[in-house]
């Protein structure tokens, strides 16, 4: 079975929101893995920060998490 990648992005406007975004993304991953107990995170989490500017006065900053998961073979249901 191939591994899958999951991720989530959050828009941030300042450093306070950046810290809250880190906490949210860590909790989001924890919730996702609890919701699907057959999945197991492997490797390191990747936190990605990016900034886009569409006009001089309008810019958007986002923070994301990306992580790799695998499914535990002993939890699969087979016919």
GROMACS elastic network, one bead per residue, 0.5 to 0.9 nm:
[ bonds ]
;  ai    aj funct       b0    kb
    1    70     6  0.79589   500
    1    71     6  0.77563   500
    1    73     6  0.88335   500
    2    70     6  0.72865   500
    2    71     6  0.87019   500
    3    68     6  0.66772   500
    3    69     6  0.57446   500
    3    71     6  0.76145   500
    4    67     6  0.84973   500
    4    68     6  0.57333   500
    4    69     6  0.54422   500
    4    70     6  0.64967   500
    4    71     6  0.89726   500
    5    66     6  0.68120   500
    5    67     6  0.56451   500
    5    69     6  0.62116   500
    5    70     6  0.89113   500
    6    29     6  0.87702   500
    6    65     6  0.81391   500
    6    66     6  0.56856   500
    6    67     6  0.56023   500
    6    68     6  0.64373   500
    6    69     6  0.75370   500
    7    25     6  0.89350   500
    7    29     6  0.84049   500
    7    64     6  0.68855   500
    7    65     6  0.52723   500
    7    67     6  0.64862   500
    7    68     6  0.89396   500
    8    25     6  0.71079   500
    8    28     6  0.81787   500
    8    29     6  0.86942   500
    8    63     6  0.84910   500
    8    64     6  0.54997   500
    8    65     6  0.56154   500
    8    66     6  0.69601   500
    9    21     6  0.88752   500
    9    25     6  0.80184   500
    9    48     6  0.88459   500
    9    62     6  0.64214   500
    9    63     6  0.56673   500
    9    65     6  0.67120   500
   10    18     6  0.88800   500
   10    21     6  0.64314   500
   10    24     6  0.87118   500
   10    25     6  0.80769   500
   10    61     6  0.85006   500
   10    62     6  0.53924   500
   10    63     6  0.53254   500
   10    64     6  0.61848   500
   11    17     6  0.86026   500
   11    18     6  0.87043   500
   11    21     6  0.81999   500
   11    60     6  0.71088   500
   11    61     6  0.58398   500
   11    63     6  0.65038   500
   11    64     6  0.88028   500
   12    15     6  0.79414   500
   12    16     6  0.86957   500
   12    17     6  0.55513   500
   12    18     6  0.58335   500
   12    21     6  0.73133   500
   12    60     6  0.76086   500
   12    61     6  0.55021   500
   12    62     6  0.55050   500
   12    63     6  0.69423   500
   13    16     6  0.83429   500
   13    17     6  0.63797   500
   13    18     6  0.76184   500
   13    60     6  0.75922   500
   13    61     6  0.65897   500
   13    62     6  0.84084   500
   14    17     6  0.54227   500
   14    18     6  0.62935   500
   14    61     6  0.88086   500
   15    19     6  0.64642   500
   15    20     6  0.87679   500
   16    19     6  0.53873   500
   16    20     6  0.64959   500
   16    21     6  0.86508   500
   17    21     6  0.59044   500
   17    22     6  0.86267   500
   18    22     6  0.63569   500
   18    23     6  0.88171   500
   18    62     6  0.87221   500
   18    63     6  0.74006   500
   19    22     6  0.52297   500
   19    23     6  0.65424   500
   19    24     6  0.87499   500
   20    23     6  0.51273   500
   20    24     6  0.61018   500
   20    25     6  0.86121   500
   21    25     6  0.60256   500
   21    26     6  0.85325   500
   21    63     6  0.70295   500
   21    64     6  0.84695   500
   22    25     6  0.52618   500
   22    26     6  0.62479   500
   22    27     6  0.86590   500
   22    47     6  0.83924   500
   22    63     6  0.78328   500
   22    64     6  0.84401   500
   22    65     6  0.85249   500
   23    26     6  0.52701   500
   23    27     6  0.62215   500
   23    28     6  0.85450   500
   24    27     6  0.51311   500
   24    28     6  0.59552   500
   24    29     6  0.86481   500
   25    29     6  0.62494   500
   25    30     6  0.86100   500
   25    63     6  0.87993   500
   25    64     6  0.73811   500
   25    65     6  0.64055   500
   26    29     6  0.52958   500
   26    30     6  0.63182   500
   26    31     6  0.87442   500
   26    65     6  0.80858   500
   27    31     6  0.60619   500
   27    32     6  0.85072   500
   28    31     6  0.51431   500
   28    32     6  0.61340   500
   28    33     6  0.87010   500
   29    32     6  0.50751   500
   29    33     6  0.62395   500
   29    34     6  0.86284   500
   29    65     6  0.84754   500
   29    67     6  0.85881   500
   30    33     6  0.53259   500
   30    34     6  0.62566   500
   30    35     6  0.86252   500
   31    34     6  0.51142   500
   31    35     6  0.60294   500
   31    36     6  0.86989   500
   32    35     6  0.50827   500
   32    36     6  0.63875   500
   32    37     6  0.87486   500
   32    39     6  0.89303   500
   33    36     6  0.52627   500
   33    37     6  0.60185   500
   33    38     6  0.81293   500
   33    39     6  0.61710   500
   33    40     6  0.69251   500
   33    41     6  0.77434   500
   34    37     6  0.54146   500
   34    38     6  0.88785   500
   34    39     6  0.85042   500
   35    38     6  0.89982   500
   36    39     6  0.58122   500
   36    40     6  0.88521   500
   37    40     6  0.75854   500
   37    71     6  0.87991   500
   37    72     6  0.87677   500
   37    75     6  0.83534   500
   38    70     6  0.82848   500
   38    71     6  0.54026   500
   38    72     6  0.54729   500
   38    73     6  0.80951   500
   38    74     6  0.84494   500
   38    75     6  0.56817   500
   38    76     6  0.73959   500
   39    69     6  0.61679   500
   39    70     6  0.55917   500
   39    72     6  0.62208   500
   40    68     6  0.84820   500
   40    69     6  0.53141   500
   40    70     6  0.53434   500
   40    71     6  0.60504   500
   40    72     6  0.67844   500
   41    44     6  0.84635   500
   41    45     6  0.87688   500
   41    67     6  0.70265   500
   41    68     6  0.58475   500
   41    70     6  0.64892   500
   41    71     6  0.88426   500
   42    45     6  0.85757   500
   42    67     6  0.75554   500
   42    68     6  0.56401   500
   42    69     6  0.55716   500
   42    70     6  0.69868   500
   43    67     6  0.74536   500
   43    68     6  0.66687   500
   43    69     6  0.84179   500
   44    67     6  0.68934   500
   44    68     6  0.80460   500
   45    65     6  0.67479   500
   45    66     6  0.60303   500
   45    68     6  0.78028   500
   46    64     6  0.80038   500
   46    65     6  0.55416   500
   46    66     6  0.50852   500
   46    67     6  0.62557   500
   47    63     6  0.69720   500
   47    64     6  0.55261   500
   47    66     6  0.65243   500
   47    67     6  0.89292   500
   48    62     6  0.81143   500
   48    63     6  0.56293   500
   48    64     6  0.50222   500
   48    65     6  0.62747   500
   48    66     6  0.78454   500
   49    61     6  0.72749   500
   49    62     6  0.57372   500
   49    64     6  0.63595   500
   49    65     6  0.89984   500
   50    60     6  0.83211   500
   50    61     6  0.57352   500
   50    62     6  0.54548   500
   50    63     6  0.65591   500
   50    64     6  0.84631   500
   51    59     6  0.69415   500
   51    60     6  0.56319   500
   51    62     6  0.64012   500
   51    63     6  0.89546   500
   52    58     6  0.86639   500
   52    59     6  0.55740   500
   52    60     6  0.53392   500
   52    61     6  0.65158   500
   52    62     6  0.86048   500
   53    56     6  0.69944   500
   53    57     6  0.81946   500
   53    58     6  0.60703   500
   53    60     6  0.64630   500
   53    61     6  0.88617   500
   54    57     6  0.83088   500
   54    58     6  0.61086   500
   54    59     6  0.63511   500
   54    60     6  0.84462   500
   55    58     6  0.51328   500
   55    59     6  0.70722   500
   56    59     6  0.75875   500
   71    74     6  0.87817   500
   71    75     6  0.78402   500
   71    76     6  0.79509   500
   72    75     6  0.57002   500
   72    76     6  0.71355   500
   73    76     6  0.55454   500
   74    77     6  0.85152   500
